[in-house]
Structure formats: structure tokens, C-alpha cells
Amino acid sequence: MSNLIIWDSTEDFPMDKKVILWKGFSSEVNKNIISVLDLIDQYKEEIRHRYLRWSYDLSEKKILDSSIRDHFELKPNFSFWWTSAFSEKSNFSKSPEIDNIIKLLALRIWIDSENIKSLRVKSRNKFLLVALKQLSDEISIEFSSLNKEEFELPVFKINHEFKAIVWFIIHLFKIRKLKGVGLDLWKKSSSELTFFSYLSNINKDKLALNTHQSNFWGNLPNKILDRGHRINWLHIFTPSNQFPSANIASNTLNSFNETNLNEVHVFLESFISFKIIIQTLRDWLKIRFIGAKIKHHIFHNDYLLQVMSDDWDKSFYGINSISNCLNLNLFFEAMNSISKQKLGFFLQENQSWEIGLNYCWNVCNHHEIIGVPHSTTRFWDLRYANDSRIFSDLSKNCFPAPSSIAINGEAQRKYFESISYPESQINLVEALRFFHLDYEKEPRELQITSNEESFILILGDYLMENNEKLIEILISASSLLPKTLKLVFKPHPACHVPISMFQGLDISVRDQEISILLANTQFAFSSNVTTAAIDVYFRGIPLACMIDSNKLNLSPMLEIDKNVFVKTHNDLVEKILLSSLRSNKSFASPQQYFELDKSLPRWLGLIDNRLDSSKFEEDTV
């Protein structure tokens, strides 16, 4: 029997012991030093299966004679549980501690195959220590902490309730200009088709003409209008570079309604009222009481839950809780004040607002609502994945799923098949956001398409912490690269990166369309999250994707080409230097992954079928 050390620290770890690194990569020379990330890669299918099973079992867990989801019944047959972090599973941003659950599951699988006598842990994460202590007790091995400080939970607790109330007041003030925008047109609309989308990522040229064209939906709305249909748009307002304030957004939507006579535009926030504010506060207080009542019971003997204690508080006491209560009431008002809809589409990311939308759509007796996973689906992006039981569960307070989903190609088909999504609820349609990948001629060898010299393109990320790591590797690599190489950084539209972060680098920042930048890109470097890596890869441009030493690999490239990943600045330098020596590069066809027929036969066939009046009337009798 052997002793095992879990090392979750930036300090130097012992080289003469059996060590599992909670952060960082395995040692190539010492086989006793193992990265938990390698264990995750080794057991990834089984780990994801266990996580999804645990997540669903959690909703069914009996506490005080009722399941957790029944405890959180907020409206008739609607459980607030499904809006929580435990159901949303947003491990890439909102709930980073899910990564620790995945690591714990990998550790458990590995320990079951080893002869471990004791577990010693070096970590400053108090909740992780509690989890590992409970795991040790469960499998009957010794546990000890290597921390110099005493092993105890922090006394100080963030007052999530106070933060929620402050946020609610500020939020109501910020959205006051959106109240009533487009409301009269919405209530009078004769359209039977509604799109739910964000007021962001709008085509800049069309916006200058006061015309609405969302890059999320491409040319689909125009083709629908050409077929004589009208469209309702319900926008969710999130401040962005295009629409930094509610006042600007309000003026823009009013212009859309004046210019586009066959479309009606409203905000979700258009429906705010004193009645909804009061109802939201009542709902939030009810959820807060329930969450406090059962938290101790649910956390008592589940080692995986320990690392998500703060997520519980955010989901049921904090800003997320009151925000989800507000969205639910706004969606009910919106769905209850419009004529019966035959068809609805929403951008599907398993965001908590989608749960409220699906429930309100159905409770207001509208017909079919279809979720559209508009980007890529990645193995470790857990938002889309669910235990297979959730799809057949029709019992009280079951998960408010859409009627079906619209997937954009064979890659998504394989993904949803892997999680046992019902085939009868899957519609194959064209990839609206990826038509630019369908080049008329094959990806070129490295050649300049203008008079500008070529450069290395660094693709910014949605999250600032990922940008920091990306730039850190780039700075370390720069001293090993030829000084003649030109560097260009393209920031993510939703994340401003201050120029001070590039200290020591000769680099320019350019916020142009990626298609323009790629014309002169000789090599690209991205984080392991951004979808822009796909644009580069299918253009035939050499690519490197950073692997985060602390997190799961969320790159869309994981299932396409594992050779693009780099762990260190030395790996990056090697790829850049080798790329300059290549003559031809083999590439995969984007048609293998996406449906790219710009005439949209699948989309239009789906919509025509659903909007057929006789079929609708027959189905609703």
C-alpha cells in the first residue's frame, strides 16, 4: 500500500513521493508525478457520465420527505432548481468549481484501481479540503492536511442577500429606459413566429441603416420575410460595445420598429412593472427560505457538493437567484400578452433564462419552441449535456426542455447522440454562423492577399483570466522568436484588454472582422475556449491553442485535431518556427462538421412545416 499526495499549490512539490498535481502538467521524467488533467483525459467518457448522473440524482434526492426539485417548486409544475448552477452546469465561466468536481471524480476512479493507504493534501481551497476529507472517510483511507495553518472553514461569509438587493435596485435603475419599448406593437402583432435573442452582435453595416440583422441568425430572418411571414423579436439586453446603455438600446429598437414594418421588436425588460417587481421579491424570499432550510441536509454527506457551497448561495440567495426570479416573471408577462404562437426559436446555451422561457411558453399554451445551439458543442462544455433520464422524465416539476433542438451539422449530431438526446427531437439545419467557412477555393498556402505584410494573430478570449494566461505565454515565447515577426491581437468583442497587459511586447491591437485579419495571418494563437480557432483551422492557417494547466480543455478543436494544442511557451515557439517551413498543409473540410448550404433548404423546410396552418390546427385540437 502506498501514500498519495494531492498537490494544489504553486509551491514546489516533492519529487520523491507519489504526487497527483491538481494544477499543472505531468512530469515527463518522473512517473510518480501525475497530473489530474491526464487522468481526466484518460477516463473522460466515464467521468462525464458519472457527473451527469450525479447532477440528475441531486435533483431527485429526498430531503424531509420530498425531492430537492419538489422543495423548490415556485410555480405550478415549475421547480426553481432547474435555474440553479447545479442544473446550468456552466463550468467555463459561472461555476468554475465544477472543474474540481470533475477532478474529484477522476481521482476516485484512479484510487479505486490503486492500493492507496493514505491521502495527504496541500491546498488553500478550504472546500476542496473538506471534499477530500469526506472522500477519504468514504473509502476508508487516512487523511491529513499539509497546510501549516489550521484546517478549518473560513468564518467570514459573503452576504449574498445584501448583494442581491443592491444589484436588483441598480438593475432596475439601469433598465428603466427599456420599459414599454415596442409593447403596443407586441400585443397587436399578428405574427405567429418569435425569435428570442440577445441585442448584441448586430451587423454593423445594417445597423448604420437602422436595419436589424443579427449575426447570430445570419440571413435566415430575411429569407423568412421573403416568404411572406412576419417575425416577432424578443431581445435580452446585455450592455456591449454596440449598445453600452439602455438608452442607446431603446432608441435603436424604436428605430428598428419604424424601419422594419414586418418585424416587431421588444426587450424582455420592456415588460417591467411595479407588479412584477413585487412578485419578484416575493418569489426570491420564498426561494431564499427554501435554500437555507435544506442546505445543511443536502451538503451533509456528499463529498462532491462541498466545493460548490458558494454556488448554492448564489443560486438561491444571491444575485443569480433574484435575477432568475425576475426573468421568469418577465417571460410570463411577455408570453401571456401575445397572440398564440406556432413557433419560437431561441439561442440555446442552457442559460438559466431559457428554463423560464420554456416553462412560460408552454404554460401560456403556445405551440412549438426550438432551441438552437448556435455555436459549437464541446466535450467538456457541460451546459448542453444531461443525464439520459432527464429526456424521458414527465413527472411533476420535470426539466422544462424545448420541444426540440436545431443542430448545425454532423459534429453536433455526434455530440447529442453521445449524451442520448432523443433522435426524434433533433432537427438538422444549416450552420448560420459558419457560412464564411465555405470558401469557393480550398484554403491557400501561406500567401499575402494584400500589400500588408503577414503577421501572427493572437485571438482574445471572452474571459479576462484566459487572456492573461494567453499573453503570459506569448511574452515568454517572444524572446525566442525572430524579431521580424509581427504580432497582432484581436480582442473578443465582450472583453476589453488594456494595452498595459502587453508590456514588453511589440504588438498592435486590431478590432477588425476575423475574415479580414485572416487574409494576412501566417499563424494564429488562441485560448482553449474561443470558437475563433475553428475559423483559423478551416482556413488552412497553422494554429496553436493554449491548454490551461488548471482547467478542463474546452476547445472546440478537441474533437477535430488534437495536434494544435500547446502547454508551454516552448511548445508555442516550436509550432511557430515549424509552420514557417511548411509547403502544403492538409486540412479537414468544414462540410464534415457543418451544414453550409446558404440557400437554407433545411431551415426553410423546418419552418414551412411548422407554420403550416392546417397542421397547426390539427395538432392543437
N, C-alpha and C positions, 0 to 999 in steps of 0.2 A: 504494500500500500504506500502511496506517495502523498506528499503535501503539495498543495497548489496555492499560488499567489495570484490574486487578481490585482492588476496594476492600473489604476485610474488616476494617473498623476503625470505631471510634466517632469518630475524629478527622475534621476537615473534609476533604472530598475536593476535588481540583482541579476547577474549573468550566470550564476552557478546554481540557480533554482529553476523549478518548473513554473513558468510565468505565462499567464494569459493577459495580453495587453488590451485594456478596454478602449484605449486610444492609440493610434499608430499602427504601423505595419509590422509583419513578422520579420524576424532576423533570418537572413539567407544562410548564415554561417552557424547559427546556434539553433538546433532543432527543439530545444526546450523552451524557446521563446515563441509563443504563438499569438497571432492577432485574432481577436474575436471576429473581426471582419472576414478573415479567411474561413472561420467556422461557419459564419453566416452564408458565405458563398458556397460552401460545401453542402450545407443542409437546407438551402434556401426554399425548396418546394415544401419540405416538411415543416419548416419554421413558419412560413406564411399560412399554411393550413392550420397549424396549432393556434396561431394568433387569431385568425378569423373565427375559429371555433370558440376560443376563449371569449372573444368580443361578443359573440351572439349568446353564449351561455351566461354572460354577465347580465344581459337584459332579462334573462329568464330566472335568475337567481331569486330564491324565495327569502324574503325578509319580512318578519312579522306577519306571516301567513299570506303575503302577496308577492308577486314578482316585482322586480325593480321597475320594469316598464309600466306595470299597473299602478304602482305608487305614484308615478309621475304623470298620470292621466290629467291633462289640463283642460281639454275639451272632449266632448263625446267621441270616444274611439280614437283619441289622439294623445299619444304619450310624448311628453316633452323630452323624454330620454333620447329620442332619435335626433334631436338637435344638439346633443352634447358632444364633447370632444371624443367620447368613447365610441360614438357611432360615426362621427365625421371622419375620424382617423387621418387627420391632416398632418402627417409626420414630417412633411417638407417645410412647414412654417409654423402653424398654430400650436402643434403638440409635439415638439422635438423629443420629449421624453419617451415617445413611442419607440424611438430607436433603442432606448435602454431595455424596453420590454423584449424587443427582437433579440437583443444581445443576451438577455437572461434566458430566453428560450434556447438559443444556440448553446449557451453554457450548460443548460440542463441536459440537452441531448448528448453533448460531448461527455459530461460527467457520467452519464448512465453507461457509457461504453468504456470508462476508465475505472481504475481502482484507487479512488481518492479517499484519503483518511481525514484530511483537514483542509480548511479554506481560510486563508489569511488575505485581508483586503486593505489596499491603500487607496483611499478616496476621500475627497472633501464633500462628496454628494451624500448628505445625511440620509436621504430617502433611499438611495441605492444601497447604502449600508444596511438599512432595515430590511430591504428586499432580500439581500444576500444572506442576512442572518435568518430570516424566515425560511429561505430555501435550504439552508444548511440544516435547520431543525427538521424540515420535512423529509430530507433524505438521510438524516441521522449521521452527519459528519460534524466534526468540531469547527467552530468559527472563532476568529479573533480579528481585531482591527489593528492595523499597523500605524494608525494615526497617533501622533503624540498627544493631541488634545483628547479630552474625554469623549466617549461615544454617547452622544445624546442629540435629540432633535432640537432644532432652533426654537427658542422661546418666542421670539418675535414672529408675528403672523400679519401678513398684509391684509388690511381691511378692504376686502373686495366689495363689500356692500357700499362703503363710502365712495369708492372709485366708480361704482356703477351709477350711483345717484348723480355724482358730479358729471360723469360722461353723458348721462341722459339729459341733463339740463343744457349742457353745452351743445349737444347734438340737436336738440330741438331748436336752439337759437340759430345754429348754422343752416338748418334746412327750412327755416321759416319762409324763405322766398319761393320754395317749391310748392307750398300749399296751394291747392286748387289749379295748378298748371295743367291745362288740357282736360280738366274734369268734365266739363259740359259736353265736349266732343266725345269723350269716352262713353258717357252714359247714353248718348244718342247714336253711337256707332252702329252701323248695320253689318259690319264685317263679322265673319264667323271664324276668323283666323287671328291668333295672337302670338307674337314673339316676345319672350322675356329675355332681356339682355342688359348689359352694362352700357352706360353712356360714356364710353371711352373707346379708344382705337377706331375713331371715325376717320374715313378717308379725308385727307386734308384738302384736296382739290375740290371735292364735293362740298365740304363744309364751308369753303370760301364762297360758294354759290347758294348758301343756306339750304343745301340739299343733304338729306340723311343717307349715308351709305356706310354701314358698319363693316369693318374688315373681318369681324367675327363671322359674318354671314355672306360675304362676298357678293356675287351677282344674283344670288337666289331671290331676294325680295323683288328685284326688278323683273325677273322672269315671271314671278307670281303676278305682279301688277300687269304685265303684258298679256296675261291670260284672263284678265278681267276681274281678278279678285282684289278685294281691299284688305288692308292689313292694320291690325292694332299693334302698337308697340308699348310695352311697359318697361321703362328703364329703371335700373337701380343706380343711384347716384353715388359715385366714389370720386372724390377730388383727384384730378390728374393734371398733367401739363396742359392738356387741351381745355379742360374745364376745372380750373383751380377753385372756383367758388360756386355756391348755389345760385348766386345772382346771374353769373355768366351762363350757367347751365339752363336756368329758367328762360333767359332771353333766347337762347339757342333753340330750345324746344318750341317756344312760341313761334319762332321763325319757321321751323320745320312744319308746324301745323298750318301756317299760312301758305307755304310754298307747295307742300305735298298734299293735294286735296284728296287723294285716295288712301292716305295713311292718317292714323290718329296716334299721337304721341303723348304719353303721360309718364310721370315718375311714380314709383311706388310711394314715395314721400308726398305725392300730390294729395293723398287721401288722409293726411294727418288731421286730427280734430281733437277737441277737448275730451270728447267721449273716448276716443282711442287712447289718449294719454292716461286717463283714469283707469281704463280697463287694463292697460299695460302694467301699471303699477300694482294693481290687484293681482294680476297673474304672476308677476315677479315675486311678490311677497309670498304667494302660495308655494311657488317652486322653491324659494329660499327656505321656507319652513320644512318642506319635504326633504330637501337635500341635507339639512342639518340633522333631521330626525333619524335618517337611515345611514349616514356616512359611517359612523362607528361600526355598525353591524356588517357593512359590506367590506370594509377595509381590515376587518379583524384577522382573517386567516388566508388572505390571498397575496402571496409574495409579489406577483406581477403588478398588482394595483398600487403598491407602495410608492412607486416612482411617479404616479400620476395624481398625487394628492392635490397639487395646485390646480391641475386641470379640472378636478371635481369642483373646487371652489369657484373657478372661473365659469364653469358650465352652469352652476346652479345658484351662485350668489353674486357673481361679478358682472362685468360689462357684457360678456357674451350672453349671459342669461337674460338681462333686461333688453338687449338688442334683439335677441330671438323672439322674446315676447312681443316686442313692438312690431317686428316684421310679420309675425303670424297675424296680428290684428289688422295690419295694413293690407295684407293679402286677402283676408276675408272681406274687408270692405271693398277692395278692388274687384274681386270675383263675384261679389253679391250685387254690384251696381252696373254690371254689363249684361247685355243680352246673351242668351245661351251660345256658347262657342262650340264649334265642331272640332276644332283642332288647335293645339297650342304647342309651341316649341320653346325649350329653354336651354341655355348653356349649362351642361351638366358637369359639375366638378364635385358633387356631393357636399356642397356648401350647406350650412345649416338652413339658410333661407329657402333652399329648394324643397326641404321637407315641409315647411309651412305652405309653400306654393302647391305642392302635390295634394296635401290634405284639403286646402281651401278650394282648389279646383274641383275636387271630387265631391266635397260636401255641398257645393253650390250647383251640382248636377250638370257640369259641363262634360263634354264627351271625351275626347282622347287627348292626352298630353304626352309628348315625346321628349325625352332627354337627349341632348346632343353632346357627346364627349368630343369637343371641337378641336382638341389638340392631339397629343399622343397619349397613349396609356403605357405606363412603365411598370415593370415587375414590382418594384418596391414603393411605388406611389399607391398607398393603401386606400386612398379615398374611394376608388371605384370598386374595390374588392369587398365581398361579403361572404359569409358562410352560406353554403348552398341552401340551408334550411330557411333562410330569410325569404327566398323567392316563392316558396310554397306555403308559407305561413299566412293564413287568412283569419287567424283568431283575433280576439279583442286587442286593440292597441297595437296591431301589427305595423310593420315598417311602411310608411307612405311612399311607395315606389311609383314611378311614372308608368303609364300604360305600356310603353315600350321604349327602346332606345334606337338612335340612328347612328350607326358606326361608319367610319370613313375609309375602311379598307380591310385587307386581309390581316394586317398586323393587329388591328383592334379585334377582328373576329377571333383570332387565336387567343388573344388575351381573355376575352369574355367567355370563350369556351373553357379556358383553363380554370375559371372560377365558377363553372357550372351555371352560367347565366342561361335562362330558358331560351332555347333557339327560336321559339315561336314569338318571342318579344324582341327580336333583333331585326332591324331593317338595315340593309346595306345601301349606303348612299355615297355621293361624291364628297371628296375632301375639300370643303370650301376654302380652307385656309392654306392649302398646299398646291394650288394650281401653278404657282410660279416654279414648281419643281419640274414641270413637264416641258423641258426645253425642246425646241424644234430640232436641235442637233445635239449630239452627245457631248457630255462635259469635256471642255477643252483641256489640252495640256496647258501647263502654266504659260500664259501669254497675256500681254497687256492689251486692253481693248481701248485705251485712250492714250493721250500723251503723258499721263501721270505715271510716275514710277510705281512699281509694285511695293506692297507692304505686308507686314504681319498684322492680322486683325485679331484683337482681343475682344471677346464678346462678354459684355457685362451681364450681371445676374439680377434677379428680382430682389434678392436678399443682400443686405449690405455685408453681412458676415462672410458670405461666399465671395463677394467682390474683394474683401480684404485678403482672403486666402489666395485668391487668383493673382492679385497684384503682388503679394509677398513672394510667390513662386517666380513670377516674372522678374521681379527685382533681383532675386538671387541668380536667375538664369542670364540676365543681361550682360554681366561681366564676362561670361563665357561665349558670347555670341559676337559675330563680326560687327564692328561699329557702323558699317554701311547699311545695316538692316534698319528699315523704317518701321516704327510701331504706331498703330492706330487703335484707339479704344472706342468701342461703340457702347454707350451705356444702355441699360434696359430702360424702356420708357417710364417704368414705375419706380425707378431708383436712381436718384441723382448722386453721382460720385464726385466729391470735391477734388479739385486739381491737386490739392496738397497731399493726397494719398499717393500720388505718383512721384514723390520726391526721390530724386536720384535717377529718374528715367527720362530719356529724350522721347517723348510720346505726345501725340496730338489726340484730341478728343473730338469725334465727329458723330453727329446725331442724324445721319442720313439713313434712307431705306437700305436694308441689308442687301437687296438685289443690286443697288448701285455700288456699294462698297465691295461686294464680291467680285466685281468686274476686274479689280486690280489687286485682289488678295492672292498672295502666294502661299500663305499658311495661316491657319486660324487656331486660336486657343480659347477654350471655353470652360466654364464650371461644369459640374456633373449634373446640373439641373436644367439648364436652358434648352428649349426646343430649337433655338437657332443653330445648334450643332447639326441638325438634320439638313438645314438649308445649305450649309457648307459641304457636308458629306456628299449629298446628291448632286452637287455642282462639280464634283470631282476634284475638290481642293483638299490638299493634305490637312489633317485635323488632329488636334490633341485635346482631350477632355481631362480635366483635373479630377482625380479621385480624392475625396475628402477623407482624411485619416481618422475622423471621429464619427462619420455618418454613413448611412446606407447609400449605396450607389443608385441615385435617382435619375441617371442619364437615360434619355430615350435611345441612346446608342448601345445600351447594354445588350439588347436583343438583336442588334443589327451588325455591329462589328466591335468586338472586344479589344481589338488591336489599337484602338485610338486612345486608350487611357494611359495617363501618366501619374505617377505617385510623387515624384520629386522634381526639383529644378533640373537635375542631371538628365532625367528621362525626357524632359521637355527639350533641352538643348540637343540631345541625340536625335529626336524626331525632326526638329527644325533643320539640322545640318544634313540629315539623310534625305529630307524632302527636296533639297536643292539639287540632289544628284539624280533624281528620278527622271526617266524619259516618258514612260507611259504609266498610267495608273488604272488598275481595274476598278470598276465601280459597280454597285448594285443599282438596278433600275428602280426608280421611285414607284413605278406601277406595280412592283411586287408588294408594296406596302400600302399604297393609297389608290383610291378610285379618282381618276384625273380627267374625266370627260367633262369639258367645260359647258357642254350643252345640257348637262344635268338631267339625263333621262331617268335616273333612279329617283332623284329628289322630286321631280315634277310628277312622276308616276305615283309616288307615295302620296303626295299632296292631292292630286286629282282624285285618287281613290278614296281618300278620307273626306274630301269636301263634296263628294257626290251626294246630292240631296236625298235621292231615293234610298241609298244605302244607309245614310244617317238616320232617316226616319224609321227604317226597318229595324235598325239596331237599338233605337231608343223606345220602341213600342213595348 
